[in-house]
């Protein structure tokens, strides 16, 4: 399973987030990957954010 992570820093960038998700999805499909996309909205990566699973710790 491949995970695509798409993030923008502000809510007024939702169209940019949609574009990112589309581009990452198209790439994964072209490569034949089984994938899921994580979408995030925020100015920084927060490992304690509700709903965020940090599988590297």
C-alpha positions as CSV (number, residue, x, y, z in Angstrom):
1,X,0.0,0.0,0.0
2,X,1.3,3.4,-1.0
3,X,0.3,6.5,1.0
4,X,0.1,9.9,-0.7
5,X,0.2,12.9,1.7
6,X,-1.3,16.2,0.4
7,X,-1.3,19.3,2.5
8,X,-2.0,23.0,2.3
9,X,-1.5,25.6,5.0
10,X,-4.8,27.5,4.9
11,X,-8.4,26.8,4.3
12,X,-8.5,29.3,1.4
13,X,-6.2,26.8,-0.5
14,X,-8.8,24.0,-0.8
15,X,-8.7,24.2,-4.6
16,X,-4.9,23.7,-4.4
17,X,-5.4,20.7,-2.1
18,X,-7.9,19.2,-4.6
19,X,-5.4,19.7,-7.4
20,X,-2.6,18.0,-5.3
21,X,-4.9,15.0,-4.5
22,X,-5.7,14.7,-8.2
23,X,-2.1,14.8,-9.3
24,X,-0.9,12.3,-6.7
25,X,-3.8,10.0,-7.5
26,X,-3.0,10.1,-11.2
27,X,0.6,9.4,-10.5
28,X,-0.2,6.4,-8.3
29,X,-2.7,5.0,-10.9
30,X,-0.1,5.4,-13.7
31,X,2.4,3.4,-11.6
32,X,-0.2,0.7,-10.8
33,X,0.1,1.4,-7.0
34,X,-2.6,0.4,-4.5
35,X,-2.8,3.7,-2.6
36,X,-4.6,5.9,-0.1
37,X,-4.4,9.7,0.1
38,X,-4.1,11.6,3.3
39,X,-5.3,15.2,3.1
40,X,-4.2,17.7,5.7
41,X,-4.8,21.4,6.3
42,X,-2.4,23.2,8.6
43,X,0.7,25.3,8.8
44,X,2.9,22.5,10.1
45,X,3.1,18.8,10.7
46,X,1.6,17.9,14.1
47,X,2.2,14.3,15.1
48,X,-0.4,14.7,17.9
49,X,-3.2,15.9,15.6
50,X,-6.4,14.0,16.0
51,X,-6.8,11.4,13.3
52,X,-3.1,11.5,12.3
53,X,-1.4,8.1,12.8
54,X,2.4,8.2,13.1
55,X,3.5,4.7,12.2
56,X,7.2,5.7,12.4
57,X,7.5,6.1,16.2
